[in-house]
Every structure is written in C-alpha cells, then in structure tokens.
Amino acid sequence: MSRFHDQIRPSVEAELESARRAEELGDADTAFRCLERAHVLGQSSTRLHTRVHWVMLRWALRQRRGNEAVGQLFRVLAAATKTVFGWVPHGNTGGVAVGAFRPMAVPPELQRLIDAAHR
C-alpha cells in the first residue's frame, strides 16, 4: 500500500461508517452524501476508490436505484483498472448524477485531509 492510502484510509473509513449509520437510520440521501465524500477522499488509491464504488453499488441496489446501480458497475470496473494510472477526475463525487470524467472542486475540509495524506 502507498503512504497516501495508509494516511487517508481512516478518513475514508469514517465516511463509510457515517454512511452506514445514516442508511441504518433510514436517511438514504445523507448516506449517499457520505459515500460521495469517501469517494473524493479515496479516489487516488486504487483499493479505496474501488471499494467506495463497490459500497455505492450495494447502496444503489438496496435503494432500488437501477440507474445508479448500472453506473456504479461501470465505475467499479473503471476504478479497479484506471486509478493506478492516475486516470481519475479530481474531486468527482462518484455518483451517476455527475459525469464519470468530470473534475469538480473539492470541499476545503476534504482538501485539507487529502493534502495531509500526501505529506
């Protein structure tokens, strides 16, 4: 694993746990926002990037959101094969509501965590 992976993983895990709790409480929208944050944080790590898309796929299936599930199937494969080459749109939140290759602004609190993990 890379140093970045090791440094950012706790932040990604925290967002995944927040998503799990929100969904458990019946708040699917908040859960997905947490998954999007996890995606932004972990997208430079092949393992974390792929894992977050896998969790997004499972979320979409549980919520019966077919369009999201189909999009996540594509994104799981892309994350697993393209991240290692750096082919990720910086800041992209990872859901189908946003184009898969569209870079986006990173919220300042997430950018601070990403920058710290790269040090």
N, C-alpha and C positions, 0 to 999 in steps of 0.2 A: 504494500500500500504506500501511497505517497504521503508526504508530510501534510499536504493540504487535506487529503482525505481524513487523516487522523485528527487534524485540528478542527475541521468543520463538522465532523460526524456528530459530536454532541448537540450542536445546534440543529442539525437536520433531524436527529432523533427526538429532540424536544418538540419540534413542529409536528412530526409524525404522531407523537403521543398526544399533543393537543388536538390533532385531527381525530384521533381515535376516541378521545373523551367527548368531543363535540358531537360526533356522529352517534355515540352511545346515548347522549342526551337528546337525540333527535334533531340536532341542528346540522343538517347536511351541508348547507351553504357555508357556515363557518368552518366546518371540517374541510371543505374543498379549498377555502382560502388558506388554511394552514398547510394543506398539501402543496398549494402553489408557492408558498413561502419556502417550504422544504425543497421544492424544485429549484428555485432561484439559488438557494444556498448550496445545493449539492451538485449542480449541473456540470461542474468542472471535473468531477470524479466519476469515472465510468460506472463504478459499482453503485454509488449513491444515486446517480442520475437514473440508472436503470431501475433501481429499487423503488424510487419515488414514482416513476411511471407505472411500475407494477402495482403499487398501492393505489394509484389513481385509477388504474383499470379495475381493480377489485371494488373500489368505491363506486365507479360508474355502474358496474354490474349489480351491486347491492341496491343502488338507487334506481335501477332500471332506466338508465340514460344511455340508450343504444348508440346515439351519435358519438357521445363521449367515449364509450367503450371501444368502438371501432377506431376512433382517433388514437386512443391510448395503445391499442395493439400495434399500430404503426410506430408510435413513439417509443414503445418498449424496444422494438427491434432497432430503431434508429439510435436510441441512446446506447444500446449494447454494442453497436458496431461503429458509430461515428464519433462518440465522445473522445475516444483515445486519440483521435486526430485533431481534436480541438474544434470540431465542426458543430458548435453549439451557438445559438443566438443569445448573446449575453443578456441576462435579465428576463428572458422569456419565462412566463409563468407556467407553461407546460400543458394547459388545457386546450380543448379544441376551439374555444371562443377566440383564441389568438392564433394566427398563422404559425405553423411549426418552425418557421425560419426567421420570424420577426424579432429583431432585438428590441429590448424595452429598457426603460430607466429602472434602476434598482433602488428600492426604498433605502434611504440613508442608514437606517438601523441594520439592514441586511448587508449593505455595502461595508459597513464597519466590521462586521463579523467575517465577511469574505476577505477583506484586506488583512485582518489579523491572522487568519488562517494561512495566508500566503507568506507571512513573515517567517 
